[in-house]
């Protein structure tokens, strides 16, 4: 006798949450339907699809890549191995940015290294009057970001660029980024979900600070006087980030902690009278 939904949700070797997400995707249904009909026996094709998902997950592949989707800031984003999987801690970057964009402002915002586009799109959904641009060096990432932007009905300018290199003399009121910040030799890169994610979106030099250093240095020349730079960083990089910001003349430097009380987002403002 074939297993029903309740039994499949207890598939050995699979975390309960993973089982629910994978089964929901395999059956193209909702959590509510899974809960309402635990006695339902999925069809042969549905079971085969679920077991394929199970085998991929047991091999370590991230759930987000298996089902092709991840939720971020209450929005669903398509994801592929071409982009970093959006993470809950990055929502703090969005929150910090939204605090600096008035609801009726037509300010210019730039998202560096946009990946799936999750940060730029979340900002666009909550601040529709803002003029938002986003860069990424990877064409595959930009194509996916454009697809996600179309799904969510937001108008974002996507530019293929290594950080700010292709932006000429353009200036912005706010620049945000979730750059790579893991050290190249960090053993975590060979563990868990990180094994499947694009290395260029994760690692940046021997100490993990190469991308942050480049962004801090370049952004000051692309911000209007009094403009702000905000970026995510690793849990031990808050102090270094503040030093870098100070060294490049940023004012009102700060660091925000996430829900786990970890220093997660740092930033600063350009001097109000600075023309760079």
Secondary structure, 3 states (H helix, E strand, C coil): CCCCHHHHCCCCCCCHHHHHHHHHHHHCCCHHHHHHCCCCCCCHHHHHHHHHHHHHHHCCCCHHHHHCEEEECCEEEECCCCCCCCCHHHHHHHHHHHCCCCCCCCCEEEEECCCCCHHHHHHHHHCCCCEEEEEECCHHHHHHHHHHHHHCCCCEEEEECCCCCCCCCCCEEEEEECCCCECCCCHHHHCHHHHHCCHHHCECCCCCCHHHHHHHHHHHHHEEEEEEEEEECCCCCHHHHHHHHHHCCCEEEEEEECCCCCEEEEEEECCCCCCC
